[in-house]
Amino acid sequence: MLLPLLLAALALQTPTTTPPEAPKSSAFRILHSRTGKELTLQRLADELAARDVVFFGELHDNVVGHQVYADLARLLAERRGDLVISMEMFERDVQGVVNDYLRGRIDEETFLKHSRPWKDYARDYKPLIELARERKLDVIAGNLPRVVAGKVASKEGSLSPYLPRITTAPLDRYWELFADVMKGHPGAEGAVERMYRSQCAKDDAMAESMADYLAANPHRQPFMIHCNGNFHSDYGLGTATRFAQRSPLSQIAIISMIAVPDVAKADVANDRKKAHYLLIVPAPPKPPAPEPAKTPQPTAPQPTKPAAKDTPSS
C-alpha cells in the first residue's frame, strides 16, 4: 500500500509545464502558391516532408506566425525523425554554446547568457530549441556574428574566420529589392552598397553552414528546416539562391509569411510569386497614435500689489 501512495505523492511534487496554446486554424491560412488551394497544417507537413530543405520565411514580430511554425516543426519531426533546424537567430561563433545546451552540458541560464538570443527568444524561438533538445536534434547557428557583419558594412572590412569561404554581392534582382527597401536610408556615400555586401555575406554564411552540414552527413540524408526573415528567401533569392548554388540537387520548399488585417478576406494574389507556400497571419495591432501635444494657453497677467510704504520709527 505504501508504494502506490508514495508514487502518487511524488507525481504531485513533479513540476509540469503547459505548452503554449496552439493558434486556432481560423487565425491563419496556408495557401499553395501555384494551385491557389488552401491546405491544413497537417497537409502542409505531409507535402513538405517529401523535400530535403524547407525555408521558414518569417516576419520577426508576428506571434501567430511563430506559433504556427513551432507546430509545423513538431509535425515535421514526427514525419522525418532525422530533423535539423538551421537558424538565422543564432550566430556562428555560438555554435558550441548551442550544442552544449542541446546535449544537457549546460543549463538554460548559461545558454541564454552566452548565446546572445534575440529579444523575444522565449516567446518566438524557445519552442524550436526545446523541440531539438527534447528529441536530441541538431541546431545550426548559421548567421554571421553581428560584429563581423558590421565591419563588412563599414569601410574597414573584415577578415574574420566566421566569414563564409566564398561571398559575392552581384547587382541582380536581390540588389534591386534591397536598394528599394533601403531607399532614403541616411548614410555616407556608398553606405547602402556596403550594407548590401554585409547582407550577402550573411546569406552566404547561412547557406554555407547548411550545405556543409548536409555534405558532412550524406549517409543520413537529414531533413532540414531553415528559419530566416522573409527577405532572405522570398522569390528564391538571398540565402535560398546561395544554398541552391552549394547544394544543387537538394529539393527545396519555401514558405513566406504574409501579415494582413483580415485573414479571412486577404487578397494575396500579388504575393504568390514569393514562395511555394504562403502562411497568411493577422497583422499585429498598430500602436495607438500619440496624442497631439497640447498648446499651453496664455495666462492673464496677475495684478501686482502696491509696495508697502516705509513707516518712520518712533
Secondary structure, 3 states (H helix, E strand, C coil): CHHHHHHHHHHHHCCCCCCCCCCCHHHCEEEECCCCCEECHHHHHHHHCCCCEEEEEECCCCHHHHHHHHHHHHHHHHHCCCEEEEEEEEEHHHHHHHHHHHCCCCCHHHHHHHHCCCCCHHHHCHHHHHHHHHHCCEEEEEECCHHHHHHHCCCCCCCCCCCCCCCCCCCCHHHHHHHHHCCCCCCCCCHHHHHHHHHHHHHHHHHHHHHHHHHHCCCCCCEEEEEEEHHHCHHHCCHHHHHHHHCCCCCEEEEEEEEECCCCCCCCHHHCCCCCEEEEEECCCCCCCCCCCCCCCCCCCCCCCCCCCCCCCC
